[in-house]
Amino acid sequence: MVDTKVTLSGIELDNPIIPASGTFGFGYEFAEIYDINMLGTFSFKGTTKEARFGNPTPRIAECPSGMINAVGLQNPGIENVIAEELPKLKECFHKPVMANISGFSLEEYVYCCEKIDKQEQVGWIEVNVSCPNVHGGGMSFGVSPESAAQVTKAVKAVTTKPVYIKLSPNVTDIVSIAKACEEAGADGISMINTMLGMRINLNTKKPVIANKMGGYSGSAIMPVALRMVYQVYEAVNIPIIGMGGITTAEDVIEMMLAGATAVQVGAANLIEPYACKNIIEDLPRVMEKYKINSLKDIIGGAHNG
């Protein structure tokens, strides 16, 4: 009997599979088609201080082996998430949830994190400094070690729960940013967010999406994500949640060997609503195939020898 359990900042997960923020809503929509308590946990929709409609449409462009999105952090705002979304979620999900927080200023990050930290259902806070499709906010905090550390330090000062900083791949040196976050008190790193991309419509000769550019995700970006997780694992001593193009149980094993303690699944959920369920159910078979008794034992295994 294989052991799929992992521990993320002191909280044990039944398995390392976590639907990524923005691809799983607030969970209850997926709870209508399968029991989402089988998940390790999930990261709920990116939340800001004020409600946001998001970017103008069209927001989605298809790509070979992936997609580009520029949704623009559409969400009901932190007060509504606490008053309405979390109570609905509590009815169908009985594990600690990961709260994804975004902001357009240091003060907004602090405000939202302090509010969400007080919610009993929240086990971890994932701070998004890496959204590539919102003008004037989010990723601007994640492109330098100094600004990422500033957000980390400010958020840690008002929270009691583990804080994971979600990093962007759209930088020249992700390792220095991860190290700066660790030094500023981050409990973990989530990586990577989407890569910046675009498509052009040959008929109109204009960009496909209204925002012109957006976040490229899907299986094509996994080698990039894997490389970055591998590099950061060698530089920090805090857990990494790896993501980027994961679609199979084999991908999960590969990402954990690179150094991830847990793994988020993003775009795959938008293509196949049962993606996470299928990966979880297939994990024991793949573990047995590769003679893995416990997932805890393989974290960072590719660095040995």
N, C-alpha and C positions, 0 to 999 in steps of 0.2 A: 504494500500500500504506500503510495507516494505522498509526500507532504507538500502541499501547495502554499502553506501559510508563510507570510512575511510580517515583519514588524516595522512600522513607519512612525518614527519619533515616539516610541513607547506604546503605540496602539497596534494591536495585532489585527491583521487582515486575513480572511479565509483564503484569499488568493491575491496576486498582485495586480489584478485587472481593474482599471479605473477609467470609465468613460471621461473624455476630456471636456473641459468647459466649452460651452457653445455648441456642443453636438448632442447633448442629452437633456437640454432644457432644465427643468427642476425635478426631473425624474418621474413624476406621476404619469406623464404621457406614455412612457415606456412600460410603466407598471401595469398598463392595461393589456399588454401583450405577453409579458412574462414576469416572473417574480424577481424583481431587481435586488432583492436581498441576497441573491447569489453572488453579486458583485463584491469586490474587495471594498470599494466605496465608489463615489463618483464626485466629480468637480462640477458644481452647478454653474448656471449661466453667469457670465461676467457681469458684475453688479457695480453700478456707480452711485454717487450721492443722489442725483436727480434722475427721473425717468428719462429714457432716451428712445426716440423713434429709430435712430440709426441713420445710415447713409441712404441716399436716393437709390431707386431701382433703375436698371437691373443690378443685382448684387452678386450674382453667381456666373462663373464662366467655366465650362468643362474643358479639361485638358487630358492629353494622354496620361494615363496612370495617376490621375488626380483631378483637382479642381482649384479654382481661385475664388475666394469669397471676400467681400467687403461689406459685411453686414453692419459694422460700425457700432458694436456694443449695444444693440437694442435690448433694453431691459426696463422693468417697472420702477427701478430706483430702490435704494436700500430700505426705506421705511416700508414700502409695499412688500418687499421680499420677506422682511421679518414678520409683518402683520398678516400676510396672506399666503405667500408661497411656502414658507417653512411649515405652517400648520397643515397644509394640504400634503406636503411631503411626508410629514410624520405619520400620516395614516397608512402609507404604503412602504416606507423605508425605515427600518428599525436599527440602523447602524449609524455611527458618526459620519457626517457628510463633510466634504471639502468645500469651503466657501471661496469662490474666485472673486477677487476685488480688483477693480480698475479705477483709475483716477486721472484727472486733468491738472492736478496740483498736489503738492505735498500735503496740504491741509485736507484735501478730499480723501486721499489715501488714509490719513490718520483718522478722520471722522468715520469713514466706512468700516475700517478695521476695528476700531474701538467699539462700534455698535455691534458688529457681527460676532466679536469675541465673547460677548455676553450671552450668546444663544447656546443653549444646552446641546442642541443637535449638532453643532459644528465641532468637528474634531481637529481640523487643520484649516489654516487660512493660506490660500494661494494668491500671492500678490502679483498681478500681471503688469510688468513694466515693459511689455514686448508686443503689444498689439500693432500690426503694421498697417492698419487701414483706418486709423482715426487721426484726423488732422489735429495737430497741436497738443496731443496728449499720449499717455501710455508709453509708446516705444521711445519717446524722447527721453524718458527716465532710464531706459535700459541700454542706451548705446555707449555709456561711459562708466568706468568703475566708480567714479566719484558720485555721480547722480544715482546710480543703483544702490550704492552704500547709504546715501542720504535717505532714500525711501526706506530701506531696510531698518536703519537705526531709528527713524521716526515711528515706524509701525511697531517695532519691538517694544518701544517705550510705553505703548498703550495697550498691549495685548498680553495674554497669559498662555495662549495656545500656540502650538508649533506654527511657525511662519515659513512658507516655502516661496521663494522668489522665482517667478516664471520668466525665463530669459529668451531673448531674441537671437536667431541665427544670423540676422542681418547686421553683423558687426565683424570687425577684423580680428578681434581677439576675445573670444567668449570666456577663455580661462581666467583672464585678469578680472573680468566682471564677476565671475562666480567666486573667485577668491575674495574680492572686495565685499561681496554680500556676506560671505562666511565671517569675515573679520568684523563686520558691522552687526553680527548677531543672528544671521539667518539660521534657521533650524534645518533647512534643506533647500535644494534647487529643483525646479521643474524645467525641463528642457527637451526639445526646443519648440518654440511657437512656430507659426508658419513662416515660409520664406516669401519675400516680396516678388510678385510676378504680375504679368498682364497678358491679355489676348487682344488681337485686333480683328474686327469683322471685315472680311474681304469685300463684302457688298457695300457696306457703308463707309469703309476705309477709316473707321474710327474705333477706339477701344470698346470692347464688348461691354464692360461694366461702367456704370456712371462715375464711379470713383477713379476711373482709369486704371489704377493698380490695386492689388489686394493680396491677401495671404494665400500662397500656393501650398496645398497640402495633398496628402495621398501617398501611395506606396513609393512613388519616385523619389521622395525626399528621405527615405529611411537611411541610405548610406551616409548622408550628411549628418543626420541626427545621431546615428551610431558613432560616427567619428568624433562628434563633439562631446557626447556622453563619455566616451573612452578618455578623451583628453582631460575633461573636468574631473573625472574620477581620480586621476593621478595627482590632481592639484589640491583637492579639498578633502576634508574628513567628515563631511555631513552627507546625509542620504541624498540620492538623486532619483527623481521620478523621470524616467525616460519616455519620450514620445516623439512621433514623427514617422508617419507612414506604416504603422503597425497594423497588420491585417490577419495574422495567423498566430497560432501557439508557438510555432518555430521562431517567428519574429520576436516574441516575448522572451524566449530563451536567449536569443542572440543579444537583445538589448540588456538583459540582466548580466550576461557574461561581460559585456562592455563596462558594466558598473552600476546599472540601475537597480534600486531596491524594489521599486514598483514601476508599473508601466501604464501610460495612458493611451487610450484608443480614441482617435478623433474622427477623421473623415470617413472611416469605415462605417461608423454608425449612421451616417447620412445616406450611405449607399445600401446598407443591409442593417435594418433595425435589430436583428438578432446577432450582430457581429460579436459583441462582448460575450453573450451567452454561448455562442459557438466556440469561441476561443477558450473560455473557462472549461467547457465540457471536453474539449480536445486536449487540454493541458496534461492530464495524467497519461494519456497515450504517448504523447511526444516525450514526456519525461522518461517513461519506461523505454522508449526507443533509444534514447541517448544515455540510458543508465544513470539517470538523475533521481536520487531518492528524496532530496529535500531542496526546494528552491533557495532557501537561505544559504545553502552551501555553494551556490554557483555565482553569487553576486560578485562581480569583478573578476571572475575566473579567468578571463582572457588575458589578464595582466600577470598571471603566475607563470614562472619559468622563462 
